[in-house]
Amino acid sequence: MIEMVTAATLAEYEQFIQTSQKGHFLQSSRWGKVKSSWKWEAVVSRGEDGAIRGSLAVLIRKAPAAPYTLMYAGRGPVCDSHDRKTLEELTQGAAELAEKYRAYSLMMDPDISSDDKEFIEIMKGLGYKHKESGKNFEGVQPNYVFRLDIAGKTEEELMAAFHQKTRYNIRLAGRKGVRVICCDESNTAEMLPHFARIMKETGERDGFITRPESYFADLLRHM
């Protein structure tokens, strides 16, 4: 069973996003508030017990000089990646939104392993096209997000697992005076200007899109 998220079910939806293994802040309605130039909508799939088993949030933006819109689902859908029925229902819900807003395209970048062929085949069977891209920022989001499991490992063990060049660069950074500072709620706002400056410098050097400090300040206000 599919349904659109409303004010009455928004709290339930947000709880699902927070507790789901595939949940992501880009699927939260709070992200929709940050992206104020887009309209936020979400659809959920419910199981026989009535509980949410999958969801898909999209940002909708009008195309320039045309009566159509683009829909984008950042890190969606949120569900068991191999549950075809749920994925089919979420696709049906997305199609209803596309008809309502006259969307000509739905783009998504789900959080899945790059070798998850089963998910890719399911989505192709539902009418999606799989776009191959590079490892960096060629798409809306980077095609690959690398995760390093550091649980229970010492600093020496982590360093030993790195490539020799990586170990050299880390030690060189230390000699150059680079420091890593962990931020929490008590000092995030204070450190934001430094983060924005570093991001701008790195983006200009490496050629990727950056965001101004105000962008992240808006994000913090909605967290």
Secondary structure as the mmCIF struct_conf table of DSSP 4:
data_model
#
loop_
_struct_conf.conf_type_id
_struct_conf.id
_struct_conf.beg_label_comp_id
_struct_conf.beg_label_asym_id
_struct_conf.beg_label_seq_id
_struct_conf.end_label_comp_id
_struct_conf.end_label_asym_id
_struct_conf.end_label_seq_id
STRN STRN1 ILE A 2 MET A 4
TURN_TY1_P TURN_TY1_P1 ALA A 7 THR A 9
HELX_RH_AL_P HELX_RH_AL_P1 LEU A 10 THR A 19
BEND BEND1 SER A 20 SER A 20
TURN_TY1_P TURN_TY1_P2 GLN A 21 LYS A 22
HELX_RH_3T_P HELX_RH_3T_P1 PHE A 25 GLN A 27
BEND BEND2 SER A 28 SER A 28
HELX_RH_AL_P HELX_RH_AL_P2 SER A 29 VAL A 34
BEND BEND3 LYS A 35 LYS A 35
TURN_TY1_P TURN_TY1_P3 SER A 36 SER A 37
BEND BEND4 TRP A 38 TRP A 38
STRN STRN2 LYS A 39 ARG A 46
TURN_TY1_P TURN_TY1_P4 GLU A 48 ASP A 49
BEND BEND5 GLY A 50 GLY A 50
STRN STRN3 ILE A 52 LYS A 62
HELX_LH_PP_P HELX_LH_PP_P1 ALA A 63 ALA A 63
TURN_TY1_P TURN_TY1_P5 PRO A 64 ALA A 65
BEND BEND6 ALA A 66 PRO A 67
STRN STRN4 THR A 69 GLY A 74
TURN_TY1_P TURN_TY1_P6 ARG A 75 ARG A 75
STRN STRN5 VAL A 78 VAL A 78
BEND BEND7 CYS A 79 CYS A 79
TURN_TY1_P TURN_TY1_P7 SER A 81 HIS A 82
HELX_RH_AL_P HELX_RH_AL_P3 ARG A 84 TYR A 101
TURN_TY1_P TURN_TY1_P8 ARG A 102 ARG A 102
STRN STRN6 ALA A 103 ASP A 109
TURN_TY1_P TURN_TY1_P9 SER A 114 ASP A 115
HELX_RH_AL_P HELX_RH_AL_P4 LYS A 117 GLY A 125
TURN_TY1_P TURN_TY1_P10 LEU A 126 GLY A 127
HELX_LH_PP_P HELX_LH_PP_P2 HIS A 130 GLU A 132
BEND BEND8 LYS A 135 GLN A 141
BEND BEND9 ASN A 143 ASN A 143
TURN_TY1_P TURN_TY1_P11 ALA A 151 GLY A 152
HELX_RH_AL_P HELX_RH_AL_P5 GLU A 155 ALA A 161
BEND BEND10 PHE A 162 PHE A 162
HELX_RH_AL_P HELX_RH_AL_P6 GLN A 164 ARG A 175
TURN_TY1_P TURN_TY1_P12 LYS A 176 GLY A 177
TURN_TY1_P TURN_TY1_P13 GLU A 185 ASN A 187
HELX_RH_AL_P HELX_RH_AL_P7 THR A 188 ASP A 206
TURN_TY1_P TURN_TY1_P14 GLY A 207 GLY A 207
HELX_RH_AL_P HELX_RH_AL_P8 GLU A 213 ARG A 221
TURN_TY1_P TURN_TY1_P15 HIS A 222 HIS A 222
#
